[in-house]
């Protein structure tokens, strides 16, 4: 367990030093600055109908508390912007742009999480609109309603009476201090489960949420001490000191969020430890073998009447990262050999009758899939007859060997291909 924990720490640390998480966090800071006021304006309009809109300001003040007096100043300015933004007078174009600004923030968050989770497919526009709109509308209501219920419960006469009982009162005091941490952990966990465009198990997401929640609280304490001890910066930057500290705090907050996502990823995919192996580092022979295993599992389940297989199940069955499986599945889907289903998580079935699809087609699709040198194509180099004839001869041999074998025969075990003996290989 200690060795595995060290490998997790090393992998997450390498992700931080690699620079991709840093770049994503900086990009999200810029998008947050553009989207924060529209997001709060939409939330304010929704919450106003439920009568809990007055809790936005205390929530912002709590989130920006590490900034000290500057946090109160920023909170007042943001609330002022939200109050001045009248959604009803924006018009159709302005309202659409308002929603687009909010959705762009969520889209960038999804893109950052997909990169952490090695997911190379985005949600469709319909899925994105359905899922994210529900979060924008329902999420704030649930959050502030929960906060209001908890505040009412702790302020009730029954709880106040229990506080007078020695041990129970001490326990309630500690519980009151732990409630904010529990809510932060629950929020991070929900984000890690919901935002990535892949199936995330609750336990890895909870581990990532706990790490992120602890770091968030420790970071708040440390940043508050830092802000309190940097009065000289205010003298140097004058009026720019407040927005600078605000952007630094946003950056650190996004880094904590992405750090927890990385922890959850390695918790669910330990095959990436101690480092991530990209698909380009696999040889063509390995890629062909993985594709054949994948086709066999898909076809064998289909013809046996069993449920279709998902990407995560294939990755777990093969013991390799899911991004490699996804790239090979995409190559096979482009040749209409397999097709994804509409369910969640996505599963794969034969796209057409495999009685008319050959093993040679599948191997050729894998060989032509991108995964090697990103800038090389046959058109970028001089045409050499010897090279062209060698490639054509290799393809002709592959077609002659596998062209008569259908994918159905391969998946059901009807066709058994005999490997050449060593003597045959040496004679040839």
Buried (B, 14 or more C-beta within 10 A) or exposed (E): EEEEEEBBEBBBEEBBEEEBBBEBBBBBBEBBBEBBBBBBBBBBBBBEEEEBBEBBBEBBBEBBBBBBEBBBBBBEBBBEBBEEBEEEEBEEEEBEEBBEBBBBBBBBBBBBBBBBBBBBBEBEEEEBEEBBBEBBEEBBBEBBBEBBEBEEEBEEEEBEEEBEEEEEBEEBEEEEEEBBBEBBBBBBBBBBBBBBBBBBEEEBBBBBBBBBBBBBBEBBEEBBEEBEEEEEBBEEEEEEBBBEBBBBBBBBBBBBBBBBBBBBBBBBBEBBBEEBEEBEEBEEEEBBBBBBBBBBBBBBBBBEEEEBBBBBBBBBEBEBBBBBBBBBBBBBBEBEBBBBEEEEEBBBBBBEEBEEBBBBBBBBBBBEBEBEEEEEEEEEEEEEEEEEEEEEEEBEEBBEEBEEBBBBBBBBEEBEEEEEEEEEEEEE
